[in-house]
Amino acid sequence: MSPWVIRVSSIFRVLRRGGHALLNLAYPSLCEACGEERVSLEQRICYTCLKAMEPADSEEVEHLFNRWEWYQAQPELRGFSCWMFDKGGRLQRIHQRLKYGNQPQLGYVLGRWMAYKLREKCPADACCIPIPLSRLRLYERGYNQSAWLARGMCAVGGWKLDIHSLYRTRHTRSQTSLSREQRWENVSQAFAVRSQERVSGKPVVLVDDVLTTGATMMAAAQQLLRAGTSSVTMVTLGFARF
């Protein structure tokens, strides 16, 4: 690369950083959780709210997954969540804006925080695969919030993002009002792997937004292991307490 190109690139980087700084000064945003503290456009969540969010209890998360007999029989499976997801709590307010507020970049910010918390629990050479949406749901929402979480995680953790290997074979109804058994019936056989060669022998970090019963994660992980992945580490932003 010529010195002239390097010089021009450096100038553009400085201008871009200066532009972001001016935007943050002119249009500081409010925290997505409390709506009171002013934060930068890149931060989105104030440190007060981040500190106030209760970390997910690893034993509770493990207990939930152990309710699935198939999980117990698979030493290649592990599961983790970052924060407790309480009705009316800070994380639920943030999640509402991420999932329904047309704010995909918020997922990128949250994904970075997820990586800081969970990086040591995930294989360094893993590929990062988000839980995919059906074509209909993706069309309705415009983006996959879990894919944006995965992008943020990869930016910090250095994992390779893979949004193509895992896909939905059919549209499924919302899981919100379903029981544990109904959730499994809803998502069982709803995922497939496009090419076994892309994941065979590789560790995978499987990413989703909220862990409730574990049905979605288990259904997706099952297909990945059948395709030959060496391990699946399931990670979520929140762990639902209700």
Secondary structure, 3 states (H helix, E strand, C coil): CCHHHHHHHHHHHHHHHHHHHHHHHHCCEECCCCCCCEECCCCCCCHHHHHHCCECCHHHHHHHHHCCHHHHCCCCEEEEEEEEECCCCHHHHHHHHHHHCCCHHHHHHHHHHHHHHHHHHCCCCCEEEECCCCHHHHHHHCCCHHHHHHHHHHHHHCCEECCCCEEECCCCCCCCCCCHHHHHHHHCCCEEECCHHHHCCCEEEEEEEEECCCHHHHHHHHHHHHCCCCEEEEEEEEEECC
